[in-house]
C-alpha cells in the first residue's frame, strides 16, 4: 500500500467516523460517506467492502487510539497503598474526560450503540470494550484485592458509572439553574462536572482522604 493509499484510507475513516458518530450506523448510508469523502461508491467498496466492514474499521481505529492513550496514562502505576490507589483512580477519571474531549466521536459512537444502533452487530463490545476494561481492571482489581477499597465496593461498576456519566454529559450536557443546557463547551460547567465526578467516584469507592 502506497502512502497515497494510506492517506485516502485514513481520510475515509475520518469522514465515516464523523458521520457514524453524528447519525449512527443505521442512519448513515455508504452513499453519504462516499459523497462526503468526495469519492465514488465503487472506490469505497473497493477499499472497505460494505458499510458493515467500514463501520467495524472505524471502531477498530477508535479502539487502537484509545488503548494506546490509556496504556500511556496507566504506565508505571502500581498502587501499593490506599493513597496510590486513590491517585490512579482519579487519574483514570481525568484521562477518560480529557480523551473524550479530544476525541468526541468516542462517546458519540458509544451512545449510539447503547441506544440500539447497529443492533445486528454483537462483536464491538466484546472485541473493543472488554479489552479496555480489562486493561483498567489489571490496576483496580489488584487494589481491591489488597483491601484498598471497602469489601462491598465493585470498582468495575464504578468505572462503568464513570463512562456512562462522561458520555452522557458530553453528548447531552446538564440542566443549568436558568433552565438551559450547559456542556463541555462552557469551561465553568465542565469544571463543575469534573469536580463532582471526582467526588462521586472517590466516595463510591471509599477512597482515603479528601477527593482530588
Buried (B, 14 or more C-beta within 10 A) or exposed (E): EEEEEEEBBEEBBBBBBBBBBEBBBBEBEBEBBBBBBEBEEEBBBEBBEEBBEBBBBBBBBBBEBBBEBBEEBBEEBEBEEBEBBBBBBBBBBBBBBBBBBEBBBBBBBBBBBEEEBBEEBEEBEEEBBEEBBEBBBEBBEBBBEEEBBEEEBBBBEBBEBBBEBBBBBBBEBBEEEEEEEBBBEBEEBBEEBBEEBBEBBBEBBBBEEEBB
